[in-house]
Amino acid sequence: MKRPLLRAGATRLVSATLLAATVVVVGVAWYVGRDAGGQGADASDPELVARGEVVYAEHCATCHGKDLEGEPDWRRRRSDGTLPAPPHDATGHTWHHSDELLFRLTRDGPGAIAGDDYRTTMPAYADILSDREIWAVLAYIKSRWPEDVRRAQSQH
C-alpha cells in the first residue's frame, strides 16, 4: 500500500505558507510602486508638463523662482542654518538626482531623506499635492532642461 506524500495537515501547512509568501511578494511589489508614486516625470508628455507648470506656479515658484532660478546665494546657509531654495534649472543640482529621489524629497520633505535634524523651510507636500501633481511638477521642471542635461539626469 502506497503512503500519501503529504498528510492533510502538512498539505494545509504548505498551502498556507505558499499563500503567505504570495501575499508578501504582492505587498512588497505594491509598496515599492507606491513609494515612488507609481508614475513618472515624463517631460515628453505635454498634458503632464502643462499640469506641472500650473502646480509649480502655485506651490513652488515663490521660493524656487518663476523661471526655476532659485534664490540668490542658494549654496550659503542663512543665519538660522537653512539653505535658500536651489534653482531647478540646469544651473542647479536638481538634475543630479533620480526622479524617484526628487519625488520622495518633494512628497516627504528633505528631512525624510537627509535626517530629522536637517534644517529646511521646505515642507513635505504629501498632504498638499497628489502624487500625480508632484510627478507633473517634476515633468515640468525636466521639460525646461536642455536635452543633454535631461539625458545625464536619466542616468541617475
N, C-alpha and C positions, 0 to 999 in steps of 0.2 A: 504494500500500500504506500502510495506517494504521500509525502507530507507537504502541506501548502508552504510556499516560500515565506509568506508573512502571515501572521495571525491577524485577526480582526483588529486588535488593539494596536499592533505595530503598523498596520495599514492606515489607521486613523492618525497615528503619530506622524507618519511620513506625509500624509495629505495635509495635516495642519502645518507641518514645517514648510512644505512647498508653498502653501497659501501665505504664510507669514513672510517668507522670502520674497514672494511676488509683491506683496504689499509694501515691503521695504524698498524694493527696486523702483516701483512705481512712485512711491513717496519721494525718494531721492531725486528721481528724474523731474518730478513736479517742482520740488524745491529749487533745484538748480535753474530750471527755466523761469521760475518766479523770481529768483534772486536778481536776475538781470532784466526783469520786466517782460521777458519772453518775446521781445520785439527787436527793434534795432534802430539805429540812427542812419537811415538811408538818405544820403544827401542828394540822390538822383530821383527821389520821389517828390514831385512838385507839390502835391497836396500836403504831405507831411512837412515839407520845408515851409510852406505858406502858413500852416498852423503854428509851427515853431517860431516864425517871425512875430506873430501876434503875441504868443505867450512870452517870448523873450522881451518884447517891448513892455509888457505889463508887469513882469516879475524880475527881470534881470538887468535891463538897461540902466536903471537908476544907479547901480553900483559898477557894473561891468562896461558901461558905456553904450550909447546909441549905436555906434559903429564897431562895437566889440573891442574898443581901445583900452579898456580898464582904467583904473585910477592912476594918477601920477605917482611916481616912486613906488610902484607896486611891489618891489623887492625889499623895501626897507620897512621894518616893523615900526608901528606907531608907539607912542609912549605907553599905551595900555597893553602892548605885546601882540596886538593883532596886525595882520598884514592887510594892506589895501587890496581891493578886488583886482585880480590879474586880468590882463587882456585875454580875450578868446580869439583874437585874430592870429595871423601867422607869426606875429612878434612875441607872443606869449608862450606858455608851456603846455597849454591845454592839449595840443596835438601830440604831445609826447606820451599821452596816456591812452589806454584802450577805451573803446566805447563802454564796456562793462564797468570799468573803474569810474569813468565820468558819470555814468548813470547812478552808481552807488553813492558817489560823492554828493550828487545833487539830491537824490532821494533821501539818503540817511544823514547827510551833513558831513563835513570834513572830520569832525571828531570821531565819527564811527570808523573812519579809515585810519586817521593819524593818532587816535587815542583820546580819551575823555579830557585829558589835560591840555589838548591843543586849543589855543585861544583863537576864536574866529567870530566874525559878525555874521557869517553866512548861516542861515537857518537850514534845517533839514526840510525838504519840500514834500515829504511823504504824505503829510496831511493837508497840503496846499494844492499840489498838482497831481494829476493821474500819471501812471506810468507812461501812457501814450503821450501826454503833454511833455513829459521830460524827454522822451525819445525825440519828439518833434523839435524841441529846443536844440538838442544836440545835432539833429539833422540840419537845422537852420545854420548853426554855428559852422558845421563842417562844409556846408554849401558855399560859405564865404571864403574858404581857404583856397589857395592856388592848387592846381592838380598835383604838383609834386609833394606838397605838404599833406594832402589827402592820402596820397599813395604811401608816404612814410608813416602816417598815423595808422593806416590799415595793417601795418606790420606788428603793431603792439597787441 
